[in-house]
Amino acid sequence: MLSTSQYLIMKKSKEEILASFLIDIHAEWVSAIPELTDALEEIRFVKGEYLTNNWGELYLIAEGLFGKYEKTCPVRYAINGESLMIPYHRHDYQFIALSDCRTFMTTRKELYMINAKNPKLFPIYASLMDKQQQYLDYRAKLLSLPNPDKYDFVFDKYPDIREFIKHKELAQFMGISEELLRRLIRERE
């Protein structure tokens, strides 16, 4: 059964969904960069499916949750409303759908081709790159916090994360022991 928010997302057009990512960056993006809509292809993933991991791909996550892992260590979770960029260099990252997901994907090459003809794309690309760095900085900030503060920091951003991953993985992401995580959970429930 679909939740109300899932049903509403399904009813939205591609342009409405993309606007939720781009309107704050460039209010007139549809008319200023009409080719961008065509460059973003809808791709759905089922829980447990891996992203293709092609260098330079950009995913805008409309629904669902992805995990980014360095080998087996979780380094990021990407939720609906966020972007996920595959590094444009050799890396050990794996990207896994932790729930059924709906994304819109394009490649760095496609964005460069659009930008060559329409430089109005550059501020959008630069902003998405800045946001990507903020997503990466999140975990560094998490690991620098005192252990008792990590729980609220994680669950403010990812309130439903425990539905999708095991405590062992969550503790590893937070940089704490499973025992401490269980204690923090008990104290807050």
C-alpha positions in Angstrom: 0.0 0.0 0.0 1.3 3.5 -0.9 1.7 6.2 1.6 0.1 9.6 0.9 3.5 11.1 0.0 4.4 8.2 -2.3 1.0 8.6 -4.1 1.5 12.4 -4.5 5.0 11.9 -5.9 3.6 9.3 -8.4 1.0 11.9 -9.5 3.6 14.7 -10.1 5.0 15.2 -13.6 8.7 14.9 -14.3 9.0 18.7 -14.4 7.3 19.1 -11.0 9.6 16.6 -9.4 12.7 18.1 -11.0 11.6 21.5 -9.9 11.8 20.4 -6.3 15.5 19.9 -6.8 16.2 22.9 -9.1 13.8 25.8 -8.4 15.9 27.2 -5.5 19.0 27.2 -7.7 17.4 28.7 -10.8 13.8 29.8 -10.6 13.4 29.8 -14.4 15.3 26.6 -15.1 12.6 25.1 -17.3 12.5 27.9 -19.8 16.2 28.8 -19.4 17.5 25.3 -19.8 14.8 23.3 -21.5 17.2 20.5 -22.6 17.8 19.6 -19.0 14.5 17.9 -18.6 15.3 15.6 -21.5 18.8 14.9 -20.2 17.4 13.4 -17.0 16.2 9.9 -17.4 13.9 8.3 -14.9 15.4 5.1 -13.4 13.8 3.0 -10.7 15.7 0.7 -8.3 14.4 -2.1 -6.2 15.7 -2.6 -2.6 19.1 -4.2 -2.7 20.0 -3.2 -6.3 23.3 -1.6 -7.0 23.8 1.6 -9.0 25.9 1.0 -12.1 28.7 3.1 -10.6 29.6 4.7 -13.9 31.9 7.7 -13.3 30.2 11.0 -13.4 26.6 9.9 -13.2 24.3 12.2 -11.3 21.1 10.9 -9.6 18.4 13.1 -8.3 16.5 11.0 -5.7 12.8 11.5 -5.9 11.8 8.6 -3.7 13.7 6.2 -1.5 17.0 5.7 0.3 20.5 4.8 -1.0 23.6 3.8 1.0 27.1 4.7 -0.1 29.7 2.3 1.1 33.5 2.4 1.0 34.1 -1.4 0.6 31.6 -2.4 3.4 31.7 0.7 5.6 28.7 3.1 5.3 29.9 6.6 4.5 26.6 8.3 3.4 22.9 7.8 3.2 21.1 9.7 0.4 17.4 10.4 0.9 14.6 11.7 -1.4 15.3 15.3 -2.2 19.1 14.8 -2.4 21.4 14.2 -5.2 24.0 11.4 -5.5 27.1 11.9 -7.7 29.3 9.1 -8.7 32.9 10.3 -8.5 34.6 10.9 -11.8 37.7 8.9 -10.8 38.7 5.5 -9.6 37.1 4.7 -6.2 36.1 1.9 -3.9 32.5 3.1 -3.4 29.4 1.0 -3.8 25.9 2.6 -4.0 23.0 0.4 -2.9 19.3 1.0 -2.9 18.2 0.4 0.7 14.5 0.7 -0.3 12.7 0.9 -3.6 13.8 4.1 -5.2 12.9 6.4 -8.0 15.6 8.6 -9.5 16.3 10.9 -12.4 19.8 10.3 -13.8 22.1 12.1 -16.2 25.8 12.0 -16.9 28.6 14.5 -16.5 29.2 14.2 -20.3 25.5 15.2 -21.0 25.7 18.1 -18.6 28.9 19.3 -20.3 27.3 19.1 -23.7 24.3 21.1 -22.5 26.6 23.7 -20.9 28.6 24.1 -24.1 25.4 25.2 -25.8 23.7 26.8 -22.9 26.0 28.3 -20.1 22.9 28.9 -17.9 23.4 25.3 -16.8 26.7 26.1 -15.0 25.2 27.6 -11.8 22.9 24.6 -11.4 25.9 22.2 -11.8 28.0 24.2 -9.4 25.3 24.3 -6.8 24.7 20.5 -7.1 28.5 20.1 -6.6 28.4 22.3 -3.5 25.5 20.3 -2.1 27.4 17.1 -2.8 30.2 18.4 -0.7 27.8 19.3 2.1 26.5 15.8 2.1 30.0 14.4 2.3 30.9 16.9 5.2 27.9 15.6 7.1 29.6 12.4 8.1 32.9 14.2 9.1 30.8 16.4 11.4 29.0 13.4 12.8 32.2 11.6 13.6 33.6 14.8 15.3 30.6 15.0 17.7 30.7 13.7 21.3 29.1 10.2 21.3 25.9 11.3 23.2 25.2 14.0 20.5 25.5 11.6 17.6 22.1 10.0 18.1 20.1 13.2 17.7 22.3 14.4 14.8 21.6 11.2 12.8 17.9 10.8 13.7 17.1 14.5 13.0 18.3 13.9 9.4 17.3 10.2 9.0 14.3 9.6 11.3 13.4 6.3 9.7 16.9 4.9 9.1 16.4 1.9 11.5 13.8 0.5 9.1 16.4 0.0 6.4 19.7 -0.9 8.1 20.9 -3.1 10.9 22.1 -1.7 14.2 25.6 -2.9 13.4 25.7 -0.8 10.2 24.2 2.2 12.0 26.7 2.0 14.8 29.5 1.8 12.2 28.2 4.9 10.4 28.0 6.8 13.6 31.5 5.7 14.7 30.2 4.1 18.0 29.9 0.6 19.3 26.7 -1.4 18.9 26.4 -1.5 22.7 26.5 2.3 22.9 23.9 2.6 20.1 21.5 0.2 21.9 21.9 2.2 25.1 21.3 5.5 23.3 18.1 4.0 21.7 16.9 2.7 25.1 17.4 6.1 26.7 15.3 7.8 24.0 12.5 5.4 23.6 
